[in-house]
């Protein structure tokens, strides 16, 4: 699994950054049911954070049904994870929301915004609601 990043300067806790990024990868199909997540020790080492932080993210993902943890197989994406992570259902995932999000990101990048500015824009909109 690549692409997980943690910004230690962010006000969002590291475990939440990991949780939301994994859920996002599942919802857009970059992680499919049965895909194995890295061991918590491995991911913690790669990110330079505590193992407990990764374990908390994995626990929260398991509680929401996105992943399943087993002793021999480790942590894997659950069979119906896409539904729980936002892919299935009305207007989401392979339908409306992921397409809309991709379109928004393309437009924002076309307007010269970098990823940090795009995230700041989304956060500002969420605060205004």
ZANUKE-847850 format. One record per residue (C-alpha): residue in one letter; x, y, z. Coordinates in steps of 0.02 Angstrom, whole numbers, plus 32768, in hexadecimal, padded with zeros to 4 digits. Layout:
# ZANUKE-847850
+------+------+------+------+
| type |   px |   py |   pz |
+------+------+------+------+
|    A |    X |    Y |    Z |
...
+------+------+------+------+
This chain:
# ZANUKE-847850
+------+------+------+------+
| type |   px |   py |   pz |
+------+------+------+------+
|    X | 8000 | 8000 | 8000 |
|    X | 804B | 80A3 | 7FCC |
|    X | 8018 | 8156 | 7FDE |
|    X | 7FF0 | 815E | 8097 |
|    X | 803C | 81FB | 80E1 |
|    X | 8032 | 8248 | 818D |
|    X | 8049 | 8302 | 81AB |
|    X | 8083 | 8310 | 825F |
|    X | 8067 | 83CD | 825A |
|    X | 7FAF | 83B6 | 822E |
|    X | 7F2A | 83D3 | 82B3 |
|    X | 7EDC | 832E | 8279 |
|    X | 7F1F | 829E | 82E2 |
|    X | 7F93 | 8226 | 8287 |
|    X | 7F20 | 8190 | 82A3 |
|    X | 7E90 | 81F0 | 8252 |
|    X | 7EFC | 821F | 81BE |
|    X | 7F26 | 8166 | 81A4 |
|    X | 7E71 | 812E | 81BE |
|    X | 7E2B | 81AB | 8142 |
|    X | 7EAF | 8189 | 80BF |
|    X | 7E95 | 80CC | 80C7 |
|    X | 7DD7 | 80E4 | 80BF |
|    X | 7DF0 | 8158 | 802A |
|    X | 7E5D | 80D8 | 7FD0 |
|    X | 7DD7 | 8056 | 7FEC |
|    X | 7D4A | 80C8 | 7FB3 |
|    X | 7D9E | 80F1 | 7F0D |
|    X | 7DD0 | 803C | 7EEF |
|    X | 7E8C | 804D | 7F06 |
|    X | 7E7C | 7FCD | 7F92 |
|    X | 7E0A | 7F3C | 7F68 |
|    X | 7DB9 | 7EB9 | 7FD8 |
|    X | 7E3C | 7E3D | 8011 |
|    X | 7ECE | 7EB6 | 7FFB |
|    X | 7F43 | 7EAC | 808E |
|    X | 7F77 | 7F48 | 80ED |
|    X | 802A | 7F55 | 812B |
|    X | 804D | 7F15 | 81D9 |
|    X | 8037 | 7FA0 | 8259 |
|    X | 80EF | 7F99 | 8288 |
|    X | 8124 | 7FA7 | 81D3 |
|    X | 80B1 | 8039 | 81AC |
|    X | 80E0 | 8091 | 824F |
|    X | 8198 | 807E | 8224 |
|    X | 817D | 80BD | 8172 |
|    X | 811C | 8155 | 81B1 |
|    X | 818C | 8178 | 8246 |
|    X | 80FF | 816C | 82C4 |
|    X | 80D2 | 80FE | 8358 |
|    X | 808D | 8050 | 8339 |
|    X | 7FF8 | 8077 | 83AA |
|    X | 7FC6 | 8104 | 8335 |
|    X | 7FB8 | 808D | 82A1 |
|    X | 7F60 | 800B | 830D |
|    X | 7EDE | 808C | 8340 |
|    X | 7EBE | 80B8 | 828A |
|    X | 7EAC | 7FFF | 825E |
|    X | 7E37 | 7FE4 | 82F4 |
|    X | 7DC7 | 8072 | 82BB |
|    X | 7DC6 | 802F | 820A |
|    X | 7D98 | 7F84 | 824D |
|    X | 7D0C | 7FCB | 82BA |
|    X | 7CC2 | 8020 | 8222 |
|    X | 7CCD | 7F7F | 81BC |
|    X | 7D4C | 7FBC | 813D |
|    X | 7DD1 | 7F3C | 8170 |
|    X | 7DD9 | 7E97 | 81C9 |
|    X | 7E6B | 7E64 | 8237 |
|    X | 7E9A | 7DAD | 824E |
|    X | 7F2F | 7D5E | 82A3 |
|    X | 7F75 | 7D00 | 820E |
|    X | 7F43 | 7D72 | 817F |
|    X | 7F5D | 7E1B | 81D1 |
|    X | 7EED | 7EAD | 81A6 |
|    X | 7E91 | 7E9F | 8100 |
|    X | 7E0D | 7F06 | 80A8 |
|    X | 7D61 | 7EBF | 80D1 |
|    X | 7CF3 | 7E70 | 804C |
|    X | 7C71 | 7EFB | 8054 |
|    X | 7CED | 7F85 | 8081 |
|    X | 7CC3 | 7FF4 | 7FEC |
|    X | 7C10 | 8007 | 802B |
|    X | 7C4D | 8035 | 80D9 |
|    X | 7CD7 | 80A9 | 809C |
|    X | 7C61 | 810B | 802B |
|    X | 7C67 | 80B5 | 7F82 |
|    X | 7BBD | 8063 | 7F80 |
|    X | 7B12 | 80A7 | 7FA1 |
|    X | 7AB8 | 8136 | 7F52 |
|    X | 7B22 | 81AE | 7EF0 |
|    X | 7BCA | 8177 | 7F37 |
|    X | 7C64 | 811D | 7EFF |
|    X | 7C63 | 80DC | 7E4E |
|    X | 7BD0 | 8151 | 7E36 |
|    X | 7BC2 | 8207 | 7E65 |
|    X | 7C30 | 8236 | 7EF6 |
|    X | 7CD6 | 81F0 | 7EBD |
|    X | 7CBC | 8235 | 7E0D |
|    X | 7C8D | 82DE | 7E57 |
|    X | 7D24 | 82DE | 7EC9 |
|    X | 7D98 | 82B1 | 7E3A |
|    X | 7D4B | 8339 | 7DCE |
|    X | 7D5F | 83B8 | 7E5A |
|    X | 7E16 | 838A | 7E73 |
|    X | 7E39 | 8394 | 7DB8 |
|    X | 7DE7 | 843F | 7DAE |
|    X | 7E43 | 847F | 7E48 |
|    X | 7EEB | 8442 | 7E05 |
|    X | 7EC0 | 8490 | 7D5D |
|    X | 7EA6 | 8534 | 7DBA |
|    X | 7F55 | 8524 | 7E02 |
|    X | 7F2E | 84E4 | 7EB2 |
|    X | 7FA2 | 8465 | 7F01 |
|    X | 7F63 | 83D6 | 7F6E |
|    X | 7F78 | 8438 | 8010 |
|    X | 7F12 | 84C9 | 7FCB |
|    X | 7E8A | 8453 | 7F8E |
|    X | 7E7D | 8403 | 803A |
|    X | 7E79 | 84AF | 808B |
|    X | 7DEB | 84E0 | 8017 |
|    X | 7D86 | 8445 | 8043 |
|    X | 7DA4 | 845F | 80FD |
|    X | 7D69 | 8514 | 80EE |
|    X | 7CCA | 84DB | 8098 |
|    X | 7CAB | 8458 | 811E |
|    X | 7CC0 | 84DB | 81A6 |
|    X | 7C44 | 854E | 814F |
|    X | 7BB8 | 84D0 | 8148 |
+------+------+------+------+
